[in-house]
């Protein structure tokens, strides 16, 4: 293993530290909460250490860690970080700490188990964002399901079992397809590397250089296997029906993590897997995906507009906002890609804050029905002010975080497809409609229910939570370049990886001489391998490359992909004669 151990610490620290929670008595609620808050805060501080270690303008993976794990099949413990996953990790650790603080008083039974599940959920999510081995990625993807299932099923509301089972069934259905795709890629790599590989950078290099090639039908099947799994997680219309139930029935902390980072695993997967591995299929599917994204933007906003349930309204707003992210990804423009990544972060903060505010109202009245509220600005002016601020950020007010992401997405999309951008822009108008109208019904007007006259305003704990969220919202809106300059190179790198650099001689072979079947590229590669000279002693490989040992000599003769600016990436193969 080389590189620092910081990524391993960031992934597994909550799991190891949560063992200390198990040593406390189950009825010692105060110290359980204090210890959980300490663990979440230390984990957040660890994640902040990643920011200065990621070089600005470097496109490839950094802080890589590699260790052999399983020999047959060859599964490795391979972690890496780039500008795209950096802030998603920080967002995860931040929202986990906020969720612990938000659950301080609202969780009263099985308190120890609740915080252990919350910390284990953090392990799975951070692992997904840092894994560079396909099997390891899938493992963390599944690990995340179990804690979320229990968080909804045990600490949720009336229909919690139904919502928890629906969440697991939907996600598992997509996961099965993704597992098939991962195994398929592993078997394809076996035609080039003895025993095959699950290593993502190695497979990317093989596909990009033409060492393994896919027929257009194979590529589309593989694209769909990954895409459907990610589309369910986003969720993209029409795979969204699990989301409102899961959000409404989940406890406040569950909703914050679900909206803040779990949904981003889907869009992250599209950026990390669908585009670089299957570029031709991505381009062919882009009109359909963009249509579904635009339908999701408008449909989610219209359904939110007529929702009588405040929490379900915020849930449908997520369907609408994540439609923008998917649209930005499949516009294949650097500006829209940066906007998609920024919108993922902005949505995590603004929608997370909305769910926190809805949870605070629920703690006071134990209902989500908008008709049960009205005139709340009179008894609770501070909570009303924070709610308005967060609602304005969510609808895309300039100088707040929601505006930057949506503007970049629409700008980048307009450069390629002005009609997509025009349709998507209606979602911005509709988001103002449903958020402002719901705010008016909840906080303005006369107090219609007597109970609401004596509701307490935000407590000091709640003020601290909301003030921190508000400051970050404003900072992201004003100082957006702090974020974009750190993932601009990685966003461009994803688009560069979509370029295929096939060997020149492959195109000169007459059709009759080419082997039939799906292994055309493998046969060409084996032919070149047999005629290629043995690597000379002067030929060297970047010492920081991470390729399984037996594959190293084979990959030495791969045609070089265009050089990128990374100095610490397993994607680069540098050879010198």
PLY file of the C-alpha trace (Angstrom):
ply
format ascii 1.0
element vertex 577
property float x
property float y
property float z
element edge 576
property int vertex1
property int vertex2
end_header
0.00 0.00 0.00
1.36 3.43 -0.86
0.22 6.96 -0.29
-1.09 8.13 3.02
-3.64 6.21 5.03
-5.95 9.20 5.29
-8.64 7.78 2.97
-8.80 4.54 4.98
-9.09 6.55 8.19
-11.88 8.70 6.74
-13.83 5.60 5.69
-13.45 3.37 8.74
-13.02 5.77 11.67
-16.82 6.00 12.34
-17.11 2.20 12.34
-14.21 1.68 14.76
-15.22 4.59 16.98
-18.85 3.41 17.14
-17.58 0.34 19.01
-17.06 2.71 21.94
-20.78 3.52 21.79
-21.55 -0.16 22.34
-19.68 -0.06 25.65
-22.06 2.52 27.10
-25.23 1.54 28.94
-28.32 1.68 26.75
-30.12 4.09 29.12
-27.19 6.53 29.35
-28.67 8.69 26.60
-26.72 11.87 27.36
-23.26 10.30 27.02
-24.35 8.27 23.98
-25.31 11.52 22.26
-22.13 13.27 23.36
-19.90 10.46 22.15
-21.77 10.18 18.83
-21.39 13.94 18.31
-17.68 13.73 19.12
-17.16 10.88 16.64
-19.07 12.70 13.87
-17.18 15.95 14.51
-13.74 14.27 14.45
-14.71 12.47 11.25
-15.68 15.81 9.69
-12.33 17.30 10.69
-10.52 14.30 9.12
-12.40 14.93 5.87
-11.36 18.61 5.92
-7.72 17.45 5.88
-8.37 16.09 2.39
-8.99 19.55 0.88
-5.41 20.93 1.06
-4.00 17.56 -0.04
-5.88 17.60 -3.37
-3.89 19.62 -5.89
-5.84 22.21 -7.85
-5.76 21.67 -11.62
-4.75 18.00 -11.34
-7.23 15.79 -13.15
-6.44 12.28 -11.99
-6.85 10.38 -8.77
-4.80 11.48 -5.78
-3.96 10.10 -2.31
-4.27 6.62 -3.78
-4.11 3.55 -1.57
-3.67 0.10 -3.04
-3.38 -3.33 -1.41
-4.07 -6.82 -2.65
-7.19 -8.24 -1.02
-8.42 -11.40 -2.78
-6.21 -13.32 -5.21
-8.88 -15.18 -7.22
-10.76 -13.35 -8.56
-8.28 -10.46 -8.36
-10.03 -7.99 -6.05
-7.93 -5.18 -4.64
-8.39 -2.58 -1.93
-7.97 0.45 -4.17
-8.97 3.92 -3.00
-8.49 7.28 -4.67
-9.78 10.83 -4.59
-10.30 13.55 -7.16
-11.99 16.94 -7.23
-15.44 15.46 -7.86
-15.46 13.03 -4.94
-13.58 15.39 -2.58
-16.49 17.66 -1.68
-19.02 14.83 -1.72
-17.00 13.19 1.08
-16.86 16.48 3.01
-20.62 16.97 2.47
-21.29 13.47 3.84
-19.26 13.97 7.00
-20.72 17.45 7.58
-24.35 16.34 7.20
-23.74 13.34 9.47
-22.53 15.65 12.24
-25.52 17.94 11.67
-27.88 14.93 11.74
-26.51 13.79 15.11
-27.13 17.26 16.52
-30.59 17.45 14.95
-31.55 14.10 16.55
-30.51 15.21 20.06
-34.03 15.34 21.48
-36.23 13.77 18.79
-34.85 10.22 19.22
-35.85 8.75 22.59
-35.93 4.97 22.12
-33.05 2.70 21.07
-30.81 5.76 21.13
-27.54 3.83 21.04
-28.61 1.71 18.08
-29.79 4.82 16.22
-26.42 6.57 16.36
-24.51 3.37 15.53
-26.66 2.97 12.40
-26.10 6.61 11.46
-22.32 6.21 11.73
-22.34 2.92 9.80
-24.36 4.62 7.05
-21.60 7.22 6.84
-19.02 4.44 6.35
-20.91 3.03 3.36
-21.44 6.39 1.67
-17.85 7.61 2.06
-16.62 4.22 0.83
-18.67 4.56 -2.35
-17.12 7.95 -3.14
-13.54 6.75 -2.59
-13.53 3.24 -4.14
-11.59 2.66 -7.36
-12.16 -1.10 -7.49
-15.49 -2.13 -8.99
-16.09 -4.92 -6.47
-15.15 -2.66 -3.54
-17.50 0.01 -4.91
-20.34 -2.51 -5.10
-19.60 -3.72 -1.57
-19.89 -0.24 -0.08
-22.96 0.43 -2.25
-24.71 -2.52 -0.59
-23.36 -1.82 2.90
-25.11 1.55 2.79
-28.52 -0.11 2.34
-28.63 -1.93 5.68
-28.32 1.03 8.09
-30.73 3.11 6.01
-33.26 0.28 6.08
-33.12 0.17 9.88
-33.17 3.97 10.26
-36.42 4.14 8.31
-37.92 0.87 9.59
-37.28 1.37 13.33
-37.25 5.14 13.89
-39.62 6.19 11.10
-43.26 7.23 11.23
-46.55 5.35 10.75
-45.87 3.60 7.40
-42.16 3.08 8.08
-42.01 -0.67 7.30
-43.65 -0.19 3.90
-41.28 2.68 3.05
-38.17 0.79 4.23
-39.00 -2.36 2.25
-39.83 -0.32 -0.85
-36.53 1.54 -0.58
-34.53 -1.70 -0.31
-36.40 -3.49 -3.12
-35.95 -0.62 -5.57
-32.26 -0.20 -4.79
-31.55 -3.93 -4.82
-33.22 -4.28 -8.22
-30.79 -1.74 -9.65
-27.86 -3.24 -7.75
-28.39 -6.65 -9.34
-28.12 -5.11 -12.81
-24.97 -3.24 -11.82
-23.42 -6.46 -10.45
-24.06 -8.17 -13.79
-22.33 -5.26 -15.55
-19.33 -5.43 -13.18
-18.90 -9.18 -13.76
-19.25 -8.66 -17.53
-16.47 -6.04 -17.49
-14.27 -8.34 -15.40
-14.70 -11.18 -17.90
-13.92 -8.85 -20.80
-10.71 -7.71 -19.10
-9.68 -11.38 -18.75
-9.07 -11.46 -22.52
-6.25 -8.97 -21.99
-5.12 -9.41 -18.38
-4.71 -13.02 -17.16
-7.40 -13.60 -14.55
-9.12 -10.30 -15.35
-9.31 -7.24 -13.14
-11.91 -5.21 -11.25
-9.65 -2.16 -11.14
-11.54 0.85 -12.51
-8.55 2.86 -13.86
-7.12 -0.27 -15.51
-10.44 -1.10 -17.21
-10.80 2.55 -18.30
-7.32 2.43 -19.83
-8.10 -0.82 -21.68
-11.35 0.54 -23.11
-9.86 3.90 -24.03
-6.83 2.42 -25.78
-8.77 -0.32 -27.56
-7.17 -3.25 -25.74
-10.71 -4.46 -25.13
-13.54 -3.29 -27.32
-17.27 -3.56 -27.13
-19.80 -3.91 -29.92
-22.38 -1.14 -29.90
-25.00 -3.57 -28.56
-22.71 -4.79 -25.77
-21.84 -1.24 -24.82
-25.51 -0.25 -24.65
-26.36 -3.27 -22.47
-23.51 -2.46 -20.08
-24.45 1.21 -20.05
-28.05 0.35 -19.17
-26.95 -2.07 -16.44
-25.07 0.71 -14.67
-27.39 3.55 -15.64
-30.60 1.95 -14.34
-28.95 1.28 -10.96
-27.86 4.91 -10.73
-31.15 6.30 -12.11
-33.09 4.49 -9.37
-30.81 6.03 -6.74
-31.01 9.60 -8.14
-34.06 9.05 -8.57
-34.75 9.85 -12.21
-38.32 9.81 -13.54
-39.96 7.22 -13.76
-37.88 5.41 -11.07
-38.72 8.00 -8.41
-41.74 6.47 -6.68
-39.77 5.08 -3.71
-38.45 8.51 -2.74
-41.53 10.35 -1.36
-42.47 7.38 0.86
-38.91 6.98 2.17
-38.61 10.70 2.91
-41.97 11.11 4.62
-41.54 8.06 6.83
-37.84 8.52 7.68
-36.75 10.36 10.83
-35.32 13.84 10.29
-31.70 12.60 10.30
-32.58 9.90 7.78
-34.19 12.42 5.44
-31.22 14.78 5.68
-28.72 12.03 4.78
-31.04 10.57 2.15
-31.57 13.86 0.34
-28.15 15.29 1.09
-25.84 12.50 -0.05
-27.59 9.20 -0.82
-29.24 10.60 -3.95
-25.86 12.00 -5.06
-24.45 8.47 -5.23
-26.56 7.97 -8.35
-25.33 11.09 -10.17
-21.77 10.41 -8.99
-22.01 6.91 -10.50
-23.12 8.36 -13.83
-20.10 10.68 -13.90
-17.61 8.06 -12.71
-18.83 4.98 -14.64
-21.42 5.60 -17.36
-19.63 8.37 -19.24
-15.95 7.26 -19.18
-16.60 3.54 -19.66
-19.41 3.71 -22.23
-19.09 7.00 -24.14
-20.78 5.93 -27.37
-23.76 4.46 -25.54
-23.92 7.61 -23.40
-24.12 9.80 -26.50
-26.76 7.56 -28.08
-28.84 7.51 -24.89
-28.38 11.23 -24.13
-31.59 12.46 -25.88
-33.70 9.91 -23.97
-31.94 10.59 -20.66
-32.29 14.36 -21.15
-35.99 13.94 -21.93
-36.49 11.93 -18.73
-34.52 14.53 -16.78
-36.64 17.39 -18.14
-39.84 15.43 -17.43
-38.53 14.88 -13.89
-37.75 18.59 -13.47
-41.23 19.70 -14.53
-43.19 16.75 -13.12
-41.46 16.94 -9.73
-42.17 20.66 -9.51
-45.84 20.30 -10.51
-46.46 17.49 -8.01
-44.71 19.52 -5.29
-46.99 22.43 -6.16
-50.15 20.50 -5.21
-48.77 18.61 -2.20
-50.77 18.99 1.05
-47.87 17.35 2.97
-44.90 19.65 3.64
-42.28 16.89 3.85
-43.53 15.23 0.66
-43.35 18.64 -1.03
-39.64 18.89 -0.18
-39.16 15.28 -1.34
-40.65 16.01 -4.78
-38.50 19.15 -5.00
-35.50 16.75 -4.86
-36.83 14.90 -7.92
-36.97 18.23 -9.72
-33.55 19.47 -8.63
-31.75 16.19 -9.35
-33.23 16.32 -12.86
-31.06 19.40 -13.41
-27.97 17.45 -12.31
-28.65 14.56 -14.73
-29.29 17.06 -17.55
-25.98 18.79 -16.85
-24.10 15.48 -16.93
-25.59 14.33 -20.24
-25.04 17.66 -22.00
-21.34 16.61 -22.22
-20.08 20.16 -21.68
-17.43 21.13 -19.13
-19.52 24.03 -17.84
-22.62 21.91 -17.38
-20.56 19.13 -15.78
-19.14 21.58 -13.25
-22.65 22.89 -12.69
-23.92 19.35 -12.07
-21.24 18.69 -9.44
-21.87 22.07 -7.79
-25.63 21.49 -7.82
-25.10 18.15 -6.08
-23.34 19.97 -3.26
-25.76 22.91 -3.16
-28.79 20.61 -3.13
-27.27 18.66 -0.24
-27.01 21.82 1.86
-30.28 23.57 0.91
-32.58 20.54 0.83
-30.87 19.12 3.91
-31.67 22.39 5.68
-35.28 22.26 4.45
-35.70 18.77 5.92
-34.16 19.98 9.18
-36.67 22.84 9.33
-39.60 20.56 8.52
-38.36 18.21 11.25
-38.26 21.07 13.74
-41.88 21.93 12.91
-42.80 18.25 13.30
-41.16 18.09 16.75
-43.53 20.86 17.84
-46.79 19.78 16.18
-46.26 16.12 15.11
-47.82 16.66 11.72
-46.58 17.43 8.21
-49.94 18.66 6.88
-49.70 22.23 5.60
-53.34 22.85 6.57
-52.41 22.31 10.24
-50.06 25.28 10.14
-50.55 28.93 9.20
-49.38 32.21 10.74
-46.31 30.61 12.36
-44.17 33.70 11.72
-45.87 35.35 14.71
-44.97 32.79 17.43
-41.65 31.71 15.84
-40.09 34.60 13.84
-36.51 33.23 13.92
-37.52 29.84 12.50
-39.61 31.64 9.86
-36.62 33.79 8.84
-34.33 30.77 8.45
-37.01 28.90 6.49
-37.38 31.79 4.05
-33.61 32.05 3.58
-33.26 28.33 2.82
-36.32 28.34 0.53
-34.82 31.21 -1.47
-31.55 29.31 -1.83
-33.42 26.21 -3.00
-35.36 28.12 -5.66
-32.15 29.61 -7.08
-31.92 33.19 -5.82
-28.69 34.86 -7.05
-25.91 35.08 -4.43
-27.14 31.87 -2.80
-25.89 28.37 -3.60
-28.86 27.11 -5.66
-28.35 29.76 -8.33
-24.75 28.85 -9.23
-25.38 25.20 -10.04
-28.59 25.76 -12.01
-27.07 28.65 -13.96
-23.97 26.66 -14.95
-26.11 23.66 -15.95
-28.45 25.76 -18.09
-25.53 27.70 -19.61
-23.58 24.58 -20.53
-26.66 22.76 -21.81
-27.65 25.78 -23.91
-24.31 25.60 -25.76
-25.13 22.11 -26.98
-28.96 21.94 -26.99
-30.79 25.23 -26.54
-34.20 23.48 -26.53
-33.23 21.25 -23.58
-32.14 24.32 -21.67
-35.36 26.19 -22.50
-37.58 23.39 -21.22
-35.49 22.88 -18.08
-35.65 26.58 -17.25
-39.38 26.23 -16.57
-38.40 24.17 -13.52
-36.74 27.25 -12.01
-40.01 29.18 -12.33
-42.07 26.34 -10.88
-39.67 25.90 -7.94
-40.31 29.52 -6.97
-44.04 28.83 -7.17
-44.20 25.78 -4.91
-41.64 26.99 -2.35
-43.02 30.49 -1.91
-46.64 29.33 -1.90
-45.93 26.69 0.73
-44.01 29.26 2.79
-46.95 31.65 2.60
-49.43 28.98 3.77
-47.25 27.80 6.65
-45.85 31.05 8.06
-48.09 33.93 6.92
-51.75 34.77 7.41
-53.81 34.29 10.53
-53.11 31.60 13.11
-55.89 29.14 12.32
-55.07 26.44 14.88
-54.99 27.47 18.54
-52.07 25.16 19.37
-49.87 27.16 17.01
-50.14 30.37 19.08
-47.90 29.04 21.85
-45.31 27.14 19.80
-41.74 27.83 20.97
-39.28 29.48 18.62
-35.94 27.94 17.64
-33.87 26.69 20.59
-30.16 27.62 20.89
-29.22 24.18 19.49
-31.52 24.67 16.49
-30.23 28.21 15.92
-26.65 26.94 15.78
-27.59 24.26 13.24
-29.53 26.67 11.02
-26.97 29.47 11.30
-24.17 27.16 10.13
-26.30 25.94 7.21
-27.18 29.54 6.29
-23.53 30.66 6.35
-22.47 27.77 4.10
-25.38 28.52 1.75
-24.27 32.15 1.42
-20.58 31.24 1.10
-21.27 28.74 -1.69
-23.28 31.40 -3.53
-20.66 34.15 -3.22
-17.42 32.15 -3.20
-18.36 29.45 -5.69
-14.92 29.54 -7.32
-13.45 27.94 -4.17
-15.32 24.82 -5.22
-15.36 24.97 -9.02
-11.60 25.50 -9.39
-11.06 22.29 -7.43
-13.23 20.07 -9.62
-12.89 21.84 -13.01
-9.94 19.66 -14.07
-11.67 16.47 -12.91
-14.82 17.44 -14.82
-12.80 17.97 -17.99
-11.00 14.69 -17.35
-14.32 12.80 -17.43
-15.02 14.28 -20.87
-11.46 13.48 -22.01
-11.90 9.86 -20.92
-14.85 9.64 -23.30
-12.44 10.01 -26.23
-11.36 6.70 -27.71
-7.79 6.33 -29.04
-7.80 3.05 -30.95
-4.63 1.64 -32.59
-4.16 2.78 -36.19
-3.59 -0.73 -37.51
-6.95 -1.89 -36.23
-8.70 0.22 -38.86
-6.50 -1.07 -41.71
-7.34 -4.75 -41.22
-9.78 -5.79 -43.97
-13.21 -6.86 -42.67
-12.72 -10.41 -43.89
-9.54 -10.77 -41.84
-11.14 -9.67 -38.59
-12.34 -12.39 -36.24
-16.06 -12.62 -35.79
-17.86 -12.14 -32.50
-17.49 -9.80 -29.57
-13.78 -10.47 -29.02
-12.53 -8.62 -32.11
-10.45 -6.20 -30.07
-9.12 -8.96 -27.86
-7.99 -10.95 -30.91
-6.32 -7.89 -32.43
-4.65 -7.19 -29.13
-3.38 -10.76 -28.77
-2.03 -10.59 -32.35
-0.14 -7.42 -31.60
1.06 -8.95 -28.36
2.61 -11.94 -30.14
4.43 -9.73 -32.65
5.46 -7.02 -30.20
9.08 -6.87 -29.05
9.77 -7.67 -25.44
9.96 -4.59 -23.23
13.55 -3.43 -23.00
15.32 -2.76 -19.78
15.17 0.95 -20.51
11.38 0.92 -20.62
10.05 2.17 -17.31
6.63 2.62 -15.84
5.49 5.47 -13.65
6.28 4.11 -10.17
2.94 5.38 -8.93
0.90 3.27 -11.31
-1.53 0.87 -9.73
-2.00 -2.17 -11.96
-2.10 -5.82 -10.90
1.39 -7.27 -11.20
0.71 -9.86 -13.90
-1.00 -7.26 -16.08
1.86 -4.76 -15.96
3.90 -6.19 -18.83
0.84 -6.63 -21.00
-0.31 -3.08 -20.48
3.13 -1.69 -21.28
2.42 -2.06 -25.00
-0.98 -0.44 -24.86
-1.12 2.67 -27.04
-0.78 5.66 -24.80
-3.90 7.66 -24.06
-3.60 11.46 -24.27
-1.46 12.65 -21.38
-3.28 14.38 -18.59
-2.00 16.71 -15.96
-2.18 14.23 -13.13
0.99 13.42 -11.28
-0.55 10.80 -9.01
-3.08 8.85 -10.99
-3.40 5.24 -11.85
-4.98 6.27 -15.13
-1.63 7.37 -16.61
0.83 5.05 -18.25
4.05 6.83 -19.11
6.66 4.92 -21.11
10.13 6.01 -22.23
12.07 4.25 -24.98
0 1
1 2
2 3
3 4
4 5
5 6
6 7
7 8
8 9
9 10
10 11
11 12
12 13
13 14
14 15
15 16
16 17
17 18
18 19
19 20
20 21
21 22
22 23
23 24
24 25
25 26
26 27
27 28
28 29
29 30
30 31
31 32
32 33
33 34
34 35
35 36
36 37
37 38
38 39
39 40
40 41
41 42
42 43
43 44
44 45
45 46
46 47
47 48
48 49
49 50
50 51
51 52
52 53
53 54
54 55
55 56
56 57
57 58
58 59
59 60
60 61
61 62
62 63
63 64
64 65
65 66
66 67
67 68
68 69
69 70
70 71
71 72
72 73
73 74
74 75
75 76
76 77
77 78
78 79
79 80
80 81
81 82
82 83
83 84
84 85
85 86
86 87
87 88
88 89
89 90
90 91
91 92
92 93
93 94
94 95
95 96
96 97
97 98
98 99
99 100
100 101
101 102
102 103
103 104
104 105
105 106
106 107
107 108
108 109
109 110
110 111
111 112
112 113
113 114
114 115
115 116
116 117
117 118
118 119
119 120
120 121
121 122
122 123
123 124
124 125
125 126
126 127
127 128
128 129
129 130
130 131
131 132
132 133
133 134
134 135
135 136
136 137
137 138
138 139
139 140
140 141
141 142
142 143
143 144
144 145
145 146
146 147
147 148
148 149
149 150
150 151
151 152
152 153
153 154
154 155
155 156
156 157
157 158
158 159
159 160
160 161
161 162
162 163
163 164
164 165
165 166
166 167
167 168
168 169
169 170
170 171
171 172
172 173
173 174
174 175
175 176
176 177
177 178
178 179
179 180
180 181
181 182
182 183
183 184
184 185
185 186
186 187
187 188
188 189
189 190
190 191
191 192
192 193
193 194
194 195
195 196
196 197
197 198
198 199
199 200
200 201
201 202
202 203
203 204
204 205
205 206
206 207
207 208
208 209
209 210
210 211
211 212
212 213
213 214
214 215
215 216
216 217
217 218
218 219
219 220
220 221
221 222
222 223
223 224
224 225
225 226
226 227
227 228
228 229
229 230
230 231
231 232
232 233
233 234
234 235
235 236
236 237
237 238
238 239
239 240
240 241
241 242
242 243
243 244
244 245
245 246
246 247
247 248
248 249
249 250
250 251
251 252
252 253
253 254
254 255
255 256
256 257
257 258
258 259
259 260
260 261
261 262
262 263
263 264
264 265
265 266
266 267
267 268
268 269
269 270
270 271
271 272
272 273
273 274
274 275
275 276
276 277
277 278
278 279
279 280
280 281
281 282
282 283
283 284
284 285
285 286
286 287
287 288
288 289
289 290
290 291
291 292
292 293
293 294
294 295
295 296
296 297
297 298
298 299
299 300
300 301
301 302
302 303
303 304
304 305
305 306
306 307
307 308
308 309
309 310
310 311
311 312
312 313
313 314
314 315
315 316
316 317
317 318
318 319
319 320
320 321
321 322
322 323
323 324
324 325
325 326
326 327
327 328
328 329
329 330
330 331
331 332
332 333
333 334
334 335
335 336
336 337
337 338
338 339
339 340
340 341
341 342
342 343
343 344
344 345
345 346
346 347
347 348
348 349
349 350
350 351
351 352
352 353
353 354
354 355
355 356
356 357
357 358
358 359
359 360
360 361
361 362
362 363
363 364
364 365
365 366
366 367
367 368
368 369
369 370
370 371
371 372
372 373
373 374
374 375
375 376
376 377
377 378
378 379
379 380
380 381
381 382
382 383
383 384
384 385
385 386
386 387
387 388
388 389
389 390
390 391
391 392
392 393
393 394
394 395
395 396
396 397
397 398
398 399
399 400
400 401
401 402
402 403
403 404
404 405
405 406
406 407
407 408
408 409
409 410
410 411
411 412
412 413
413 414
414 415
415 416
416 417
417 418
418 419
419 420
420 421
421 422
422 423
423 424
424 425
425 426
426 427
427 428
428 429
429 430
430 431
431 432
432 433
433 434
434 435
435 436
436 437
437 438
438 439
439 440
440 441
441 442
442 443
443 444
444 445
445 446
446 447
447 448
448 449
449 450
450 451
451 452
452 453
453 454
454 455
455 456
456 457
457 458
458 459
459 460
460 461
461 462
462 463
463 464
464 465
465 466
466 467
467 468
468 469
469 470
470 471
471 472
472 473
473 474
474 475
475 476
476 477
477 478
478 479
479 480
480 481
481 482
482 483
483 484
484 485
485 486
486 487
487 488
488 489
489 490
490 491
491 492
492 493
493 494
494 495
495 496
496 497
497 498
498 499
499 500
500 501
501 502
502 503
503 504
504 505
505 506
506 507
507 508
508 509
509 510
510 511
511 512
512 513
513 514
514 515
515 516
516 517
517 518
518 519
519 520
520 521
521 522
522 523
523 524
524 525
525 526
526 527
527 528
528 529
529 530
530 531
531 532
532 533
533 534
534 535
535 536
536 537
537 538
538 539
539 540
540 541
541 542
542 543
543 544
544 545
545 546
546 547
547 548
548 549
549 550
550 551
551 552
552 553
553 554
554 555
555 556
556 557
557 558
558 559
559 560
560 561
561 562
562 563
563 564
564 565
565 566
566 567
567 568
568 569
569 570
570 571
571 572
572 573
573 574
574 575
575 576
